[in-house]
Amino acid sequence: MIAHIFGTVTEKLPSSIIIDVQGIGYEVIIPAPDIESVNLNDQAKLYTHHAVRENAEELYGFSSLAAKRLFEMLIAVSGIGPKAAIGILSLGSAEEVRNAIANTDAGFISKAAGVGKKSAERVIVDLRDKVGAPTHYGATETKFSLSATQAPKDEALDALIALGFQLKEASAALAEIDPTLPVEDRIRLALKK
């Protein structure tokens, strides 16, 4: 299994990028916010999911470990394949998608390409208890113009997931901790809980 990939971005396509890793170009399908955040000739590290099917092998990439874990939860839902999961994660940051699921916002999820109302409801029913409590309440707005540099990337959440926490546990541990604290302090306080 390919856990992550690090290299130079050599091409940007509408739904994927090509990353050169010591002379080998890997095409990695990534969500829209991640495509917006990378520039040609930048060094990029993406957490990956390697999908193998009868007639294709595809590599899906994410700028955060939390987004990768959410992707893996989405593809475990009946009727949601990797392309639909990428479509859902393209609606906004991983945290916005997680909040939409936690808030049972089927309207937000159904805006993804290839995801209808019934599929969105199935995502919510299957994952609502697995994604943790919402960090904000109410309907989620689609933010296509939100670049990943503006999107909140929670390094403390990624660190807790890397330490073996489930997404729900990690988000619950960080829920009551001041998000303006330094990452190290937030991790330390979360581990004490």
N, C-alpha and C positions, 0 to 999 in steps of 0.2 A: 504494500500500500504506500502511496506517495503522501506523506503527511504535510509537507509544505514545499514551496519552490521559491528560490531566490535567484534573481538575475536581472538583466537589463531589458526594459520594454522596447521592442524594436518595431512593433506595429500595433495600431489600435483599429479594431474592426467594430461594427455596430454593436455586437453583443459579446465580443471576446477581445483578448489581446494576445500577442505573441511575445513570449519571454525567452530571451536567449540565455541559456545556461551553459557556459563554456563551449559554445559552438553548436549547441543543439537548441532548436526553436520549439518551444512547447506552446500550443494553442490552449488557452485557458478561458473558459466561459465564466464571466463574472457579472454580478449585478450592476445595474446602471450607475448607482452612486460611486462604486469602485472604479468604473470606467472613466467617469468624470474626474476622479481624483488623480489618476496617473497621467504622466506626460511621457512622450517619446524620449528615449535615452535615459530615463530615470531608473534607478535601482528599485526593485519592488520585491517584497516578500508576501506571498499569498499562502494561506492555509488551504489545503486542497482536499477534494473528494474525487476519487477516481471511480467513475461509473463504467462498468463493463456490461455490455449487452450482446446479444447474438451477432449483430451486424455493426457494432460500433464500440469504440472506447473513447470516453470523453473525460476531460479534466475540468472540474469546477473549482473556482478559486474565490477566496474571501479575505478581506483585509483584517478581519478579527476572528479569533477563535469562537467568540459568541455567535457570530454570523454563521460560521461553519456548523456549529452545534444546532442552531435553529434550522438550517438547511436540512440536516440529517433528520431532525424531528419531522419536518414538513414532508420529506419523501417517504417517511414511514406511514403517512396517512394514505388510506386507500383512495386511489384515483388521482393522487398528486405525484407526478413524475418530476425528474430533475428540471426540465424546462419550465414547468409551472411553478416549482419552488423558486427558481431564479426570478421568474416574473413577480412573484410575491415579494421577494427580497429587493426587487428593483423599485418598489413603491416608495421606499424611504430607507432610513438607517435600520439596522437590525433591531435597535431598541424601539423604534417606532412600530415596526412590525410585531415585535413581542408585545408591546402595549396594546396594539389593536386586537391581538388574540386574547390577551388577558381581559380586555374590556368588552369582549364578545362583539366586536365591530365587524360584522360580516360584510357590510357595505364597502369598507376599506379594502378588505382582502379580495372581494370579487372584482375590484378594478384591475387586477393583474391579468395580463394576456393569458388566455387559455383557462381561466378559473371562473366558473359560473357561480351563481348564488348557492346552489346545493353543495358544490365542492367547498366553497368558503365556509358554509355552516359546518360541514364535516371537519374541516381544519380546526375550527373553534371548539367543537365538541370533543375532538380527540386530544387537542393540545392545551386547552384552557387551564387544566390543572397541572400541566407539566412545565409551563413557562414562567410561573411565579406571579406574584401580585403586580398589578400595574403601578408604574411610578407616577403616572398622571391619569386622570379620569376624563371621560367624554370621548366624543368621536375624534378619530384621527384624520388629519388632513393629508392629502397626497402632496408630496413635495418633490416634484420632478426636478426643480431647479436647485435643490439643496445638494451642494457638493460634499464629498466625504470630508473635506477639510473643515467644513462648517458643521457637519453632523457630529453629534456627540459620540465619541469613541471612548468607551469606558475601559481603560487599561486595567483597573482594579478587577473588573468583571472578568476580563480575559485571563488575568493572573490566577484568579480563583478557579476558573475552569481548567486551566493548565495544571493546577494542583490536584485536580480530580473531583471538584465539586460539579454537581449537575447544574444546568442553567437555572432551574427553579431555586435550588439551594443557594447558589451564588447571588442571585438577584435579591432573595429574601435577606441574606446576610448583610448586603449593602444598602438595603432599603432605608434603614433608620440612621445611616451614617452620613454626615455632612459631605456632599459631593465636592465642596470647595477645598477640602483637606488634601494634602499631598497623597499621591497614589499609595506610597509605602504605608502611611498612617491608616488609610482606609483599609488596606489589606490586613494590617496588624489588628485593627479593631474588629474586622469581620471574622478573623480566625479565633478571636477570643470568645465569640458568641457560641 
